[in-house]
Amino acid sequence: MLTQADAITPSACELSQIGGRPVDTLEHLIDATRCLRHGRIDRVVATSALPAQWPSGRTQMVLVSGEHVEMFEQERVDATPNGAGDPFSATLACHVRQRGPLAHAIRAATEVVVPALHAAAHVRSAVLLIEPALRRPPRPGLASATGSGGPSNHWRDASLGDVR
């Protein structure tokens, strides 16, 4: 399946397993992503990256695209429900298809996942709770990252052609 992907969003643990090497430093993580970037894959967003280096109450993601490496932080929620990667990847894909910058797509994806993690943590759910999180109004930075129409545009604009 990897040979058909343009971009992938593995967790650091998954990246280590796929690449067959530890990813405990930024250099190791970048090397592991570069080993995966063959064929069509040209962008890797490693989630839950470099846990030993997380600031208090935060978690990190690392984007590797060509020679570009960018780190992102988000709030760390003490919950590990199943399914967090699915809405993250789906939101990321929608924003990329809208031809938005990948950095905005990553920020928008965290705007979906973090509230859902809070909702799951609040009721101690073993699965991610998207629906309660979507009832919340978007935070101020989300509108500029998504365009202006919010989630309904994701479906309408998803019919755009292939983005490379």
Buried (B, 14 or more C-beta within 10 A) or exposed (E): EEEEBBBBBBBBBBBBEBBEBEBBEBEBBBBBBBBBBEEEBBBBBBBBBBEEEBEEEEBBBBBBBEEEEEEBEBEBBEBEBEBBBEBBBBBBBBBBBBEBEBBBBBBBBBBBBBBBBBBBBEEEBEEBBBEBBBEEEBEEEBEEBBBEEEBEBBEEBEEEEEEE
